[in-house]
Amino acid sequence: MASVKTYSLKGKAGTQIELPAQFETPFRPDVIKRAVLAVQSKRRQPHGVDELAGKKNTAQSWQTGHGRSRIPRVKGSGTGAANKGAFAPGTVGGRVAHPPEARKIIIERINKKENRLAIRSAIAATADKRIVSGRGHKIEKVLQLPLIVSDDLEALTTTQDFRPVVSALGLEEDLKRAIDGRGVRAGKGKMRGRKMKTPKSFLVVVGQDAGIGLAARNLPGVDVVEVHGLNADLLAPGTHPGRLVLWTKSAVDRLGSEGLFL
């Protein structure tokens, strides 16, 4: 197994540790994509239409012999009711031909072993400079990949304390990329509670969140997760593997000692 250095919060090199077996998993972008789509599918909300939509009327066809089309017409409206409510699909005020139904199965399933393989493969991809830079992250000043720091990071509670650490470890440029890339979303999503769109920056993986979640939550594009909560969507947002990840020493130790995702 490969050995890498750990760093202090000020960017000074410390002891070396061996990387666990998860970092040696072959790169499988096809499996990663399936796992990410499975996670994303669970966030979608079922939606459908009222079963009686377009049917709450007294529409009935006049049949032939009136010089009018045979679509159903609302009773009592006469000839002026030609385009009012009708049971026939395709008519104004009528029912929809094939409406969405809330009972539709929208969750995509994935095998447990396949999901664990995807997470391991995505973890290994975070240690490959070619894949990480190809995803768009700014890693020119990053000290090393994978980037592992002391457990003191987990106890930081304010953004004011966390920003100097980001600069010392060479992550400032990637954070600036996310800040500058934040903008108004294209399309109607801007009217539906998601006006702004923010690029993903680095991911902080810790053994235990003792306050770092509070310190990092105000930084655009930065996510914090405890190591046992990792999934393919966090490691490969948008199905694109190679996210820039900041690990704490205890998180890497737990990967090896507990055999997570093996």
JOWO-V534309 format. One record per residue. N is the residue number from 1. RES is the residue in three letters. SS is DSSP state (alpha for helix, beta for strand, coil for the rest). Layout:
BEGIN
n: (N;N)
res: (RES;RES)
ss: (SS;SS)
END
This chain:
BEGIN
n: (1;2;3;4;5;6;7;8;9;10;11;12;13;14;15;16;17;18;19;20;21;22;23;24;25;26;27;28;29;30;31;32;33;34;35;36;37;38;39;40;41;42;43;44;45;46;47;48;49;50;51;52;53;54;55;56;57;58;59;60;61;62;63;64;65;66;67;68;69;70;71;72;73;74;75;76;77;78;79;80;81;82;83;84;85;86;87;88;89;90;91;92;93;94;95;96;97;98;99;100;101;102;103;104;105;106;107;108;109;110;111;112;113;114;115;116;117;118;119;120;121;122;123;124;125;126;127;128;129;130;131;132;133;134;135;136;137;138;139;140;141;142;143;144;145;146;147;148;149;150;151;152;153;154;155;156;157;158;159;160;161;162;163;164;165;166;167;168;169;170;171;172;173;174;175;176;177;178;179;180;181;182;183;184;185;186;187;188;189;190;191;192;193;194;195;196;197;198;199;200;201;202;203;204;205;206;207;208;209;210;211;212;213;214;215;216;217;218;219;220;221;222;223;224;225;226;227;228;229;230;231;232;233;234;235;236;237;238;239;240;241;242;243;244;245;246;247;248;249;250;251;252;253;254;255;256;257;258;259;260;261;262)
res: (MET;ALA;SER;VAL;LYS;THR;TYR;SER;LEU;LYS;GLY;LYS;ALA;GLY;THR;GLN;ILE;GLU;LEU;PRO;ALA;GLN;PHE;GLU;THR;PRO;PHE;ARG;PRO;ASP;VAL;ILE;LYS;ARG;ALA;VAL;LEU;ALA;VAL;GLN;SER;LYS;ARG;ARG;GLN;PRO;HIS;GLY;VAL;ASP;GLU;LEU;ALA;GLY;LYS;LYS;ASN;THR;ALA;GLN;SER;TRP;GLN;THR;GLY;HIS;GLY;ARG;SER;ARG;ILE;PRO;ARG;VAL;LYS;GLY;SER;GLY;THR;GLY;ALA;ALA;ASN;LYS;GLY;ALA;PHE;ALA;PRO;GLY;THR;VAL;GLY;GLY;ARG;VAL;ALA;HIS;PRO;PRO;GLU;ALA;ARG;LYS;ILE;ILE;ILE;GLU;ARG;ILE;ASN;LYS;LYS;GLU;ASN;ARG;LEU;ALA;ILE;ARG;SER;ALA;ILE;ALA;ALA;THR;ALA;ASP;LYS;ARG;ILE;VAL;SER;GLY;ARG;GLY;HIS;LYS;ILE;GLU;LYS;VAL;LEU;GLN;LEU;PRO;LEU;ILE;VAL;SER;ASP;ASP;LEU;GLU;ALA;LEU;THR;THR;THR;GLN;ASP;PHE;ARG;PRO;VAL;VAL;SER;ALA;LEU;GLY;LEU;GLU;GLU;ASP;LEU;LYS;ARG;ALA;ILE;ASP;GLY;ARG;GLY;VAL;ARG;ALA;GLY;LYS;GLY;LYS;MET;ARG;GLY;ARG;LYS;MET;LYS;THR;PRO;LYS;SER;PHE;LEU;VAL;VAL;VAL;GLY;GLN;ASP;ALA;GLY;ILE;GLY;LEU;ALA;ALA;ARG;ASN;LEU;PRO;GLY;VAL;ASP;VAL;VAL;GLU;VAL;HIS;GLY;LEU;ASN;ALA;ASP;LEU;LEU;ALA;PRO;GLY;THR;HIS;PRO;GLY;ARG;LEU;VAL;LEU;TRP;THR;LYS;SER;ALA;VAL;ASP;ARG;LEU;GLY;SER;GLU;GLY;LEU;PHE;LEU)
ss: (coil;coil;beta;beta;beta;beta;beta;coil;coil;coil;coil;coil;beta;beta;beta;beta;beta;beta;coil;coil;alpha;alpha;alpha;alpha;coil;coil;coil;coil;alpha;alpha;alpha;alpha;alpha;alpha;alpha;alpha;alpha;alpha;alpha;alpha;alpha;coil;coil;coil;coil;coil;coil;coil;coil;coil;coil;coil;coil;coil;coil;coil;coil;coil;beta;beta;coil;coil;coil;coil;coil;coil;coil;coil;coil;coil;coil;coil;beta;beta;coil;coil;coil;alpha;alpha;alpha;alpha;coil;coil;coil;coil;coil;coil;coil;coil;coil;coil;coil;coil;coil;coil;coil;coil;coil;coil;coil;coil;coil;coil;coil;coil;coil;coil;coil;coil;coil;coil;alpha;alpha;alpha;alpha;alpha;alpha;alpha;alpha;alpha;alpha;alpha;alpha;alpha;alpha;coil;coil;coil;alpha;alpha;alpha;alpha;alpha;alpha;coil;coil;coil;coil;coil;coil;coil;coil;coil;coil;coil;coil;beta;beta;beta;coil;alpha;alpha;alpha;alpha;alpha;coil;coil;coil;alpha;alpha;alpha;alpha;alpha;alpha;alpha;alpha;alpha;alpha;coil;coil;coil;alpha;alpha;alpha;alpha;alpha;alpha;alpha;alpha;alpha;alpha;coil;beta;beta;coil;coil;coil;alpha;alpha;alpha;alpha;coil;coil;coil;coil;beta;beta;coil;coil;coil;coil;coil;beta;beta;beta;beta;coil;coil;coil;coil;coil;alpha;alpha;alpha;alpha;alpha;coil;coil;coil;coil;coil;coil;beta;beta;beta;beta;alpha;alpha;alpha;coil;coil;alpha;alpha;alpha;alpha;coil;alpha;alpha;alpha;coil;coil;coil;coil;coil;beta;beta;beta;beta;alpha;alpha;alpha;alpha;alpha;alpha;alpha;alpha;alpha;coil;coil;coil;coil;coil)
END
